[in-house]
Amino acid sequence: MIKGLNRGSILDNLVLNKVQRDAAAYNDGPQLVFAGAGTGKTRVLTAKICFLLESGVPPSGIFAATFTNKAAKEMRSRVEEYLKRSCNGMWIGTFHSLCTRILRNESAAIGFRSSFSIYDTDDQLVLIKRILKKLEIDDRSASPRFILGRISRLKNNCITPRDAANAAVGYSEQELVNVYKSYQKALTDQDAMDFDDLIMMTVLLFKGVPEILQKYHNIFRYYLIDEFQDTNASQFDLIKMLAKKSGNIFAVGDDDQSIYSWRGAQVKNILSFEKEFDATRVFKLEQNYRSTKKILDFSNAVISENANRAPKELWSERLIGDTVAVTRYRDDRQEAQTVAVKVRRLIDNNTRGTDIAILFRTNAQSRSFEESFRRHKIPYVLVGGMSFYERMEIKDCLAFLRLLVNPRDSISFERIYNKPVRGLGEKAMEAITEKAAVLKLSLLETLLVVNTEEFGSRSRSGFSELKTVFELLFGMYKSKETFVEILKQALDLSGYWKSLKMEASVENESRMENIEELGNALAIWEKENPGRDLSAFLEEVALVSDVDSWEKKDLAVNMMTMHSAKGLEFRNVFLVGIEDGIIPSKQNFDSESSIEEERRLFYVGATRAIDTLECSYAERRLRFGQVQFETPSRFLEAIPPGLYQFNNESSVFDDERRIEQPRVQPMPAVLINKRSGKKTPVSYNEFDQRPAFPSCSQETVEFRIGQHVRHKVHGPGKILTISGFGEDMKLTVLFNNGQRLKMMAKFAAFE
């Protein structure tokens, strides 16, 4: 307990409900706050920080970890607004940015310079491809992206190359270890780390040098962790090591929104929190301030099917609202077309585009919606596409700047050494690489110390020109010229800007506009961060995420995946493509834990909605150029039809005229809960409707189109077509392994 604590002070000035206030004021050990969607998670975290600062805890004594830069900035600004003073010195940011800060402070202890580079996915793939080529591994048998994913999983569990080698079994695992070793050595040689290194290296640093861990124990007094359900094994290890001494940990999260296992997140971290931290006090935030009661009832029905979750149920005082709609369309084209018409109508009725979201399971689903929106002249923004900092010309500019901060960054050197073309091809690269190996220097360091006359006649001029460029740029960097001026000179001296101007095209005009925007970003950042080095700007850029770079635009409708939408909210939400094989993804059919995560993803999508929610699915969908029959998502089956209005649009062919009169089916039926066996009288649910065959009673039909089956040899699959009856019935089945087989029904022997 903090001595002299006045529990009423700052908390009296904040609008908090009883549970929020109790959680913010509690200070007797570890806390776990289950914060459901829209229940004021950020408000509680902010209140907790204000409470601690007002109680005498210095800003530097607070370690607050979030999962996006946007969340960290919002939290800091709210605290400063409430307290009417600066919070400089407080450690608040993403896990990656906080660990980067620690690693730069302690870089000597791990054999790195404090100016180390942070490689993004593109940089990593370039490095992996180079290693595969060197090790003579065919990248067709193991794609670079697949290998990078496996290395990432190892790092997320703090498994070093040595650990991996000790556990490797079989040829493929040993081959992976060899790539991992070479990859990690290449990173070290280039004074670089990837995203996963930032966490793993910090954990290894604390384990290997206890006195450094003790140093941070003495600095930090309280640990606040946002989105705890999204932590992976290495982040959990980090938190346990840091918070072990004081025990003052405030973890906030929602197991029902744990949707990132594919990048290492472990829902068990939040569910096992009480076992890891003794005497934990648990708080549950269940009052939702975002959605209507009807949307929450629908969402609660979805997530209640999950067995592996902490019991809780969201509720709202917003009792009035539209019933959730579930709409069936003929095909994916009709779905996209009709949704566009509905969006157009919303906008015409004075709804801002930014208040509307189209959410889908995968980015690939966006194409048909983009086409329909363009056809209806509806402005939209696609979140999760190529971000500003991923564009070619921006990465080129950043490569020049990265080399000034870290001359050992050979990935950046290879990116721009022949941009624009200056006669430096593969042979020139081979020549400078050989000299670098002899001198034991990086490529740029080698260029700066050798006499360019040593190179062949064809590359001599190009290397001489590049050497002059970097000698001048390093002079400007050391003399503290502005970052914008350094960038301008890099583009002018290298001829990069001139090459864009010489070839007049729409693409090049766009590239020049993007570069000018980068200059604006540099100028603003430098003005807002006086005295900070260029490396800090590059670090922020490297750690930016899709959501961080997303900005609301009043006129533009938002299109994004359900994963990208987490943490956001919109007045009108369309969840599209709600079909088995899409959500849940067919890759996850065989794993109950994966099915539960897919259900959580659907729940996350539904709880983004403030006022209206519409879910839709198509009977047919074009995949790989072929029409496939689809079935509604199994998640919809668990929702009592009394919680939504079912609209059948599949027989409407004039979408624009008929859309206002949805076809509702009010016939009675009985819903049976698959787990409990409980029967509930409900209105008619067409999800269970079976196709009617002529001269054959419904009761004798054993198979149906869209039915999921399992074969003892080929595994799980789905029936696409049925022809014939009785003894002559033939089935076309698409199996999860990609095989499409025709078989006689009587010999199929499905399990």
N, C-alpha and C positions, 0 to 999 in steps of 0.2 A: 504494500500500500504506500502511495506517495504521502509523505508527511505534510500536514497542513492542507490537505486537499479539500477544496470547496466544490462539491459535486454539482452545485447549482449554477455556477458562473457561466461559462460559455454555452453549456447545453441549454440554458434558459433562452438563449437568443436564436437557437436553431429549431426549426419545425421538425420534431421527431415524434413518432408514436412511442408507446411504452416500451416495446421490445427493442426498438432502435436505441432509445435512450439508455436502457439498462445495459445493452451491449457496449455502448460507447463509454459508459461510466465504470463498468466492471474493471477491476485492476488487481485481482488476486490470483493471477497465474494464467496458464494457457486458455485461450478462447477459440471456439469454433462457431462461426456464424453461418448457418445455412440460409443463403439469401436467394430466394426464388426469383424468377424473371420479373422485372418491373417492381421489385419490393424496396427499392431505395438503397441498393448496395453501396453505390458511390457516396451517397449522403452519410451512411454509417461510417465508412472509412474516413471521410473528411471530418466528421464529428469526432472520431477517435483521435485523429492527429491534432485537431484544435484543442481537445481536452488535455492531451499530453503536454502540448506546448504551453498552454495556460497554467498547467500544474507545475511548471518549472523544468521540464525536460528540454535540454538544448536541442535545436534543430539537427545538429550533427549526430545526436543520439538516436535518431529515428531512421530505420532502414525500411522503406516501403517499396515493395516490388509489385509491378503490374505486368500486363502482357502486351500492352500497346503504348507507344509514346503519347498518343492522343489521350489515353486515360490518365497517364502520369501528369501531363500538362494541365488537364482539366482539374485534377485533384489539387495540384499545387496552387492553381489560380483561385480555386474555391477557398482553400485554407487562408490564403493571403487576403482575400476579400472579406472573409468572416473576421479575421483577427486584425485587419487594417494595418498590416505590417509585412515586411519581407520575410521569407523563410529561407534565405540563403544559407547554405550549409547542410540542408536536409538531404539525405540520400533517398531520392524518390525517382523511380524510372523503371524501365523494363528489366527483367532478370539479366538480359544480355548487356544492357548499357551499364548496369550496376557492377556486373562482373568485369566488364571491360575497364571500368574505372579502377577496380582493385588490381587487375592485371597490369595496367599501365603504371600504377604506383609501385608494384612489386615485380616488375618485368625482369630485373636483374636476377632474381631468385629462380626464374624458370628459363633463363638463357635467351631472353628476347630483348629487343630494344623497346623503349616505351612508345615508339612511333610505329609499331607493327601494323600491317595492313589487315583489313577484315575482308575476306573473300566471299563474294556472293555465289549463288548457284552456278551462274555462267562461268565464273572464274574457276570454280571447283571442277566443272565438267571439262574445261580445257586442260586442267592439270591431270585429271583422271585419264583422259584420252591419250595424253603424252606418255603417261606411265604404262598404259596397256600396250602402246606401240613399242616402248622400250623393253617390256617384258615378253613381247611377242605373243600377247593374248588376243585372240580374235574377238573384237567387240561385237560381233554378230551373235556369238554364243552367250555373252554376258554384256548387256548394254551398259555404257558408262553411268547412266542415270540409275539403273538397278544396283550397280555396285556401290555407287555413292549412297543410295538408300540403306544398304546393308551396313556400310561404315557408319552412317549416321546413327543407326540403331545401337551399334556397339558403343559409340561415344555417349549416347543418351543414357547408357547404363554404366558409364565410366569404365569401360573396358579398353585398356590400352593395347597397342599392337603386341606387346609382350604377353599380356593376359590372354589375348585372342590366340596367340601361337600355342600357349600351353593347353588351351582347351580345344584346339582344332582337331577335327576327326575327318579323315577322308581327303581326297584330292581337291575337291572344290573349296572346302573350307581353308585348306592350306594355301590355295591359290589366292583366295580373298585376303588372307593374312599377308601374303607377299605384296599385294597391291596396297593394302592398308599401311604397311611399313614404309613402302616407297612414297606413298602419298604424304604421310606424316613427315617424313624426312624432307620432302620437297617444300612443304609448308614452312618448316623450320629454316631451311636454307634461304627462303625468300622472306623471312621475318614476317610471316603471315599466319593468321588463324582463320578457321571457318566458324560459322555460327555455333556449331556444337562444341568447338574447342573452348569458347568463351566460358561456358559453364563447367565443362569437364576439367579444364586447366585450373580453374579456381578451386574446385574440389580437391584435385591432386596437390595443389599448392598448400592448402590448409592441412591435408593429411601428411604431407612430406615435411612441412616446416611449421611445427606447432606454435612457435613463438610469434609467427605472423598471424595465425588464427587468434592467439591470445591478444594481439594488438587490436584486432577488430572486435573482440569481446569487450575490450576496455573502451572502445569508441561507441559501439551501439548498445542501447539499453532496451529498445523496443523494436520488434519486428512485425510489420504489417504485410500480409500477403494477400493480394487480390486474385480472384479466379483460381482458387486453390485446386479445384478439380482438374485444371489443365496442366498441373505440374508433372514433369517426368521424373524418372528415377534419380538422375543427377541433380535436378533442382531440389528434390526432396532431401537428398543427402546434404546438399548445401545448407538448406534451411535448418535441418537437425543439428548440424555442426555449429552454426552460428547461434541458434537459440538455446542450445543445450545449457549454457552457463546461467543465463538470467531467467529462462523459462517464460519470458514475457513475449509471447507470440499471439498475434491476433490474425487468425486465418478466416477469410471470407470466400465463400464459393457455393456452388450448387451442383451436386452430383447429377441432377437431372439435365444439366447442360454440359456434360463432359462428352465432347464430340471430336477429340483430336488424338485418338489412340494411334492413328497412322503416322503421327509425327512424335510418338513416344509418350504422350500423356497417359497417366494411369489413374482411373477413377478410384482405385483402391486407396490412393494416398489420402483422399478426403474421408473415405469411409473407415479407414483404420487410424485416423488422427488421434482418437481418444486412447488407443493402445500405445501409440508412440509418445504421447505427452500426458503424463500422469495428472490426475485431478483437473482434467479439462472441463470447463463450463460451456455448455452448448446452448446457443440461442437459435431460434427459427423465425425468420422473417417470412410471413405468409400472406400479408396484406399487399395485394398488387395495386399499384397506382397507375398502371398503364392501360390495361385492357378492360373491356366490358365483361360482365359476368358470363354472358353466353360464350364468348371466346375462351374464357378460362375454364368453363365447364367442359367444353370440347377438348381443350388441351389437357386437362386433368384426366379425362377418360383415356386419352392416348397414353400418357406416361404411367398411369396406374397399372398397366399391364407388365411393367418391368418388375422383376422379382428382386434384383440386386440394387436397392435404393433405400435411402433414409425416408421413413414415412413422413409425409407432409402434403398439404393441399392448398393451393393458392385460392384466395377469395378476393372479391372486389365490392366496393360500395357503388360501383357504376352498374346499376341494375337494368337500365334501359339501353337497348342497343339492337342492331340487326342480328338475326339468326345467321350462324355460319352456313355458308353454301357449299355443297359438294356437287360438282357438275361433270357429267359424262359427255365427251365429245366423240365424234365419228373417227377423227384421226388427228395427228399432231398439227396439221395445217389448219384445220378448223379451230383447234384450241388456240393457236397463236392469233389467228384472224379475229376470233370472237373476243378474246381478252383485249386485243388492241382496240376493238370497237367500244368495249366497256370502259377502257381507260380514256379513250377520246371523249366519251360522254361525261365521265367524271371531271375532266379538264374543262369541258364546255360549261359545266355547272360550277365553275370557279374553284375546283380543287387544284391546289398547286401540284405540279409534277413531282416535286421533291417529297410530297406526302404519300406517294404511291410506290410500291415495290413489287417487282416480279421476282420471285424466289424459285430457284430450281436446284436439283441435286448436283448436276455437273455443268461446267461451263459450256460443254458441247450443245446443251439444250438451248442456248441463247440464240442460235442462228435463225431459227424460224420466227422468233419473236422480234429480233432485230429487223428482219425483212418486212414483217407486218407493220412494225412501228414506222419504218421509213415510208412504207406505202401510204400510211395514214398521216404522214408528216407530224409524228409525235416525237419531240426531242427526248433522248434518253442518255444515260451514262451507264456504261458497263463496268462495274467494279470487279477487279480481279483480272482484268485484261492486262495489257502491257502498261506498266506504270511509267511515269515521267522519267524516273531514273534508270529505267531499263532500256530506253531508246538508244539506238546505236550512237547517234551523235553526242548524246549526253554522257554515255559511258566512255567515248573517246576523250571528251573534255576532262572527265574525272580521272582518266588514266594519266594525263599530263600532270595533274595536281597530285595524284597519289605518288608519282615518282619523285616529286620534290620532297614529300614527307618521308617516303621509304624508297630509296634508290635500289633496294634489293628486290623490289617487286617486279620480277621478270614477266609475270603475266601481263601487267600493264605495259611493259616495254614492248612485248611482242604485239600488243594491240595497236600501238601507234608508230612503231619504228618505220613503217612504210606508208604512213598516211599523212598527207596525200602521197601518191606514188612517187618515189625518188630513186627508183632503180635498185631497191634492196629486196631481193627475192629470197628463196629458200637457201641458195648457196651462200648468200651474205649472212643469213642467220646461222648457218652451220659454221661459218668462219669465225664469227664473234663468239659463238658458244664454245668452240674449241679454245680460243684465247682465254675466255672466262674460266674454263676448267683448269687451265695451266696456272693462271694468276690467283685462282680460288676467290674470285670476285663475282658479283652479279653482272648481268649484261650491261646495264647502264654504267656501273662503276668501271667496268672494263673499257667501255667507249670513252669515258672521261680521262683515263690515264694512258691509253695507248696512242701511238702515232698512227693516224689514219692512213698514212702512206704504206703501212704494212698490209693493208687490204688490197684485194685485186682491183684492177683498173675500173671494172664495171661498178663496183660498190664503194670505191674510195670517195667519190664526190658526195654520194648520199650520206655516208657515215660522217664525213667532215661537216656537212650541213647540219645534221642532227646533233652533232657534238657542240657546234656553235650555239644552237638553239638552247640546249640545256645548260651550257655554261652561263648564258645570259639570264635564263630563268632562275638558276640557283643564286645568282647575284642579286636578283630582285627579291627572292624569297628571304635571303639572309639580311637584306637591308630593310625588311619589313614593309615592302610595297603592299598596297591593298590587294586583296585576293582577286577582285574584279580586274584590276590592271594586269596582274600576273596572267590571268586567263586570256585577256585580250592579246597580250604579247605572245603567249603560247600559240594562239590561233594565227596571228599575223606572221610571226617568225617562221613557223612551220609550213606556212602556205595553205593551212587547212581552210581558213575562211575564204581565201581567194579561189580555191578549187570549187567551193560551193557556189560562189557568185558567177564563176565562169560558165558553169553548166546550168543555164536557166531552166528550171522545171518546178512544178508545183511541189514535188517532194523536197527539193533543195530549199525552196522558200520556207516550207514548214520546218525543216531542220534548222535554218538560220533563226527562225522565230523561237524555236525551242532553246537554242543556245543563248539567245538574248534573255529568255526567261530564267535560264540558269544563272546568268549574270545578275539578274534582279534578285534571285534567291541568295546569291553570295553577298550582295551589297546589304540586303536586309539583315542577314544573319550576322555579318560583321558589325553592323551598327548596333544590333541587340546584344552582342557578346563581345564588348570591347576587351582587348588584351588576350583573347583566346586564340589558340593556334589553328592553322588550317586543318590539322589532324582532327580537331574536335568537330569541324564541319563535316569532314569526310566520314567520321564515325557515325554521326547522326544520319547521314545519307545511307550508309551501309546498313543501318538497323531499321530503316523505315519499312513499314508493312503496307499492304493494300489498303487496309482500313485507315491507317495514318494518312495516306495520300488522298483519301476520298473526301471530297467536300460536297456538301449539299448545294444543288443548283435549283433555284425555284422552279424553273421551267422544265427541268429534265426529270423523267421517270427513272427510277433506279432499277437496274437489273443486276442480280448477283446470285451467287450460290448461297445455300443456307448456312454453310460454314462461314462465309464472309459476312453474313448478316448478323452474326452473334454479337450482342452488345448494342445493336441498333434498334430503332423503332420507327414505324410508319403508320399513318392513319389507315391506309387501305393496302392490304396485302393479298397477292395472288400466289398461292402455292401451286405450281404447275408440274405436270408429269408425275403425279402421285400414283405410280404403278409398281407392281412387283417386278423386280429386276432393275428398277431405277432407284426406288426407295421402298424397301431395302434393296441395296445393290445385290445383283445375283452372285457376286463374289463372296457375299457374306451369308448365303443361305445355310451353310453347314455349321455355323458357329453361333450358339445362343448368345454369347457375350457380344458378338458383332451385331446380331439382330437387335439387342438391347441398345447398343450405341446408335444404330440407324433409327430406332424409335425415338431416342433422345434428340437426334437431329431433326426429325419431323416436329417434335415438341418445340424445339428452339425456333423453327420456322413459324409455327403457329403463334407462339407467344411474342412475335415481333409486332403483331397487329394491335392497333389501338381501337379503331372503330369498326372496321369490316374485315372479314377473312373469307376468302373463297379458295377452296381446294378443287383441283380438276385433274381428270385423267382421260386418256384417249383409248378407244377400242383397238385402233391400229396405229402403228408407228413405223416410219421408214428408218431402217437400220442397214447400213452397208449396202444401200441401193435396193433392198428387198423389204416388202411390207410384212410386218410381223404382227400377230394378234397379241394384245396385251390384256392383263387382268388388273383390276384395282389393287392398290396396295393392301396387304393383309392388315396394316395398321388401321385402315378405315373400318375394317370389319369389327374391331373391338369397340367402336364408338356407337352407343345407342342412337338410332336414327332420330329419336326425339330431340337430339342435341344439334341437329342440322336440318337444312332443307335440301332435298335431293332434286336436282334439275337434269333432265334428260334432253340434251341438245343434239344427240347423235343423228336424229332423223331430220334436223333442220338444215336445209340446203341454202336458204337465202339468209345468211347469218345477220346481215346488217338490219334486215326488216323484222326478223322473227326473234331477235335476241331478247326483247323486252317481255316476252311471254314464255318463261321457262315451263317445262312440262314436269309437273310435280306428281309423284305417285303416292297416294294416301292410304293404300290398302293395308290391312292389319297383318302382323306377323309376330314371331317370337324370336328374341335374341338369346342365344345361349353363350355364356361366358366360358371360354375354352378351359380356363384354369379351374374355376370353382364349380362349373356345371350349372350355375344359377340361371333360371329362365326368367326373362323379362318381357312383358308385352310391349311391343313397339309398333310404330308405323312401318309400312312396307319398305323393305330394303332391297333394291335391285342388284346389289352386289352378289346376292346369292342366287340370282335367277339363272336357270340352266337353259341352253338352247333347246327348242322343241323340234323333234325330228318327225317327219311324216311316217305313218304306219308303224310307229314304234312308241310304246308308252314311255313316259318320263322315268318311271321306276326301273325300267330295264336298261337304261343307258348307264354304262359303267364309267365311261370316259367323257370328258368335255374339253373343248378348245380352251387353252389357257391353264389347264390343270397341271399342277406340279407333281411329278412322279420321280421315282428313284429306281434305277436299274442296277442289278448286282454287279454288272461289268462296267457300264458306262457312267454310273453315278447319277446325280440329280439332273433333272431336265424339265422341259415344259412342252406340252402338246401344242403344236402349231395348227395342224389340220387333221380332220377326221373324214374318211370316206368309207362308204359301204356300211352294212349293218350285220349284226350277229356274227356268224362264223367268218364272214368276208370283210369285217371291219379292218381298215388299215389306218395307221397313225403315222404322222410325221412329227418327230420329236427333236427339239434342239436341246442338246446336253450342255452342261456348264463347261465341258472341255472343248467346246466349239464344234463338235460333231453334229451334223444334221442327218438323222437316219429315218428311213421308212421301215416300218415293221408291222407284221400282222398282230392285231390286238390279242388274239388268243394265245400267241406264243411269246408275248412281251415279258411276262413274268415279272411285273414290277413289284417291288417290295412295299 
